[in-house]
Amino acid sequence: MRSLNLILISTLAASIFPVFSQDSVKVIRQSEPEKALIFEIDIPATQDEVWTAFTTSDGLSTWLTPGAVVDLRTGGEWTAHYPGGHTGGGTILSFKRKQDLTLAAMAPEQFPNVRSQRTTAKFEFISRGSSTLVRLTQTGWKEGDEWDKAYEYLAKGNAQLLWTLHRRFVSGPIDWQKEWGDAGKGGNK
């Protein structure tokens, strides 16, 4: 059953990211002074628009998952609800309105130790007039095989995450019914 759920999520992810291009997201794998994944993408929207898409439940639901939940406060949740009852996201550690949002980020369920111990994901929103540079810096990586596999997985997964945010502002809010069929009717909470 677990394998079936992972296949379902992979299939759904493929439908969400049909034209994904690594070229649109800059990915840096940093080993020193601290192991980190750093991602950058220019979003064709104002800082206010990107902040709203990232930090409100309605905004997050336009590009990440239907029924996403954002409780914008220290200790609040930033959660994506995927079909099959799977979740992603994390707990809000801090934020500076319209500047940055830092999460204790959950790894996908196939990395249970990383998921329970969490990494730190800091999203920065840098105004460039009519566009916004979004930078994600993910730190807190530990040693071990599971941590190494999660690092490699998230090097691709977080690039896709940011590309989907870009797609939302190029093509409009995602029509979840069209993307996921009946599974896109509001997420599973």
N, C-alpha and C positions, 0 to 999 in steps of 0.2 A: 504494500500500500504506500509506503514511504517513497519507493521508486516511482510509482505512478504519480504521486503528488509532485515530485521534482520534475518529472517529464511534463506534467501539466503546466507548472510554473515556467519551465523553459520554453514551452510552446507559446504560452501567453506572452512572455517577454519578447520572443521573436516577432510576434505580431505588433507589439508596441513599438519596437525599434526597427521597422522594416528597411530604412534607408540609412542606418547608422554609419557615420563616417568618423573614424578615429581622427581624421584631419581637422575636424571642427572643434575638438577638445584637446587642449595641450595637457599631456600627462607626464609628470616628473616622478621618477622613483628615486627618492633620496635615501642614502644610507648614513650619511654623516651631516651634521653632528648628532642628529636623532633620526632614526628610521621614520620615513613619512611617505605618504602618497600626496602629491599636489596636483590639482586639476585646475585649469582655467578655460573659460569660454566667454565670448562676448555675446550677450543676449540683446537682440534688437528691440529693447523696451527700456523705459525710464527706470530709474532706481526705485521710485514709488511703486510702479507696476510689478517689478520683480519681487520687491519686498512683500507686497500683498499676495502674490502667487506662492511665496515660500512660507509665509507666517500666519496664514488664515486657513481654516478648514475648507472654506469655499474655494480659495485660491489654489491650495494644494490638490484639491479634487479635480481641478481643470487640467492637470498634467501628470500626476503621479499615480493615484488610484482613486476610484470613486469612494466616497465615504471616509476620506482621510481626516484625521483629527489633529488639530493644532490647538494647544492650550498655552498661549504665549505668556509664560511666566517662568521664573526659575523653578525647576522641579516639575514643570508641565510636560505633557507628552507632545511628541511630533511623530505621528504614527500613520503608516500606510497599511491598509487592510486589503490583502490580496485574496483572490478566490481560494477556497479550500481552507479558510481560516488562518492562513499564514500572515505574519506581520513583519514589518520592517520599520526602521526609523530609530527613535531613541528618546532619551529624556533631556529636556532643555537644561543646560548648565548655566548659560548666561546669554545675554543679547544686548546689543546697543542698537536701538531703533534705526532702521534703514541702513545700518553699517555692517553688523555681523550677528551671527547666530551660532552658538556652540552647543553641540549635543554629546552626550554619552551614547555613542552609536552602537546599535545591535548589529552584529554580523548575521548573515543568513543562517537558517536553522541547521544546515549541514556542517556548521562550525560551532558546536555547542559550547566549547570552552571559551572561544573568542566572543561568542554571543553573550555569555554570562559575565565575562570580565570586562568587556566593552573596549572600544577605542574612543578617542576624542576626535570629533569631526567639527572643524570650524569653517563656516561658510562666510565669506566676506563679499559685500556688495559695493562695488566701486563705480560711481557715476562717471559716465563718459558723454554727458549731454543726453542725446536721444538713445543711447545704448548703455548697458551696464556690464562691467566685467564681474563675473562670478568666479571666485577662487575658493576651492575646497582644499583644506589642509587636514589630512587624517594622520594622527599620531597615536602613541600609546602601544605600539607594536611590541610584542614579546617574542621570545625565542621558542622554537619548536615547529614540528612538521605541520600541525594544524594552523598555527599562526602564519607560516609561510604560504600555505595553500590559500588561506583567507586573503592574504595580502595580494596574491596574484589574481584571485577571483575579483576582488574589489577594485583592482587596477582597471579592469574592464567594466565591471558593474557600475562604478561611480561615474565613469566616463559616459556610459549610457544614460545614467540618471540625469546628468547635466545636459546631454544632447536632447533628451526628452523635454526639459525645460525650454531649451532653444526652440524645439519644434512647436511647442505650445504657442510661442509668440510669432512664429512664422506662419503657421497654419490655423491658429485659433485653438480654443479649448478642445481637448480630446473628447470625442463622442464614444463613451465607454460601451454603449450598446453595440455600436459598429465594430469597435476593437475587440471586445470580448464576448459578444452575444449576451445570453442570459446571465453570465457570470459578471457582467458589467453593470448590473442594476443597482449599484449602491454600495458595493463592498460587503464584506462579511465582518461583522463586529461580534 
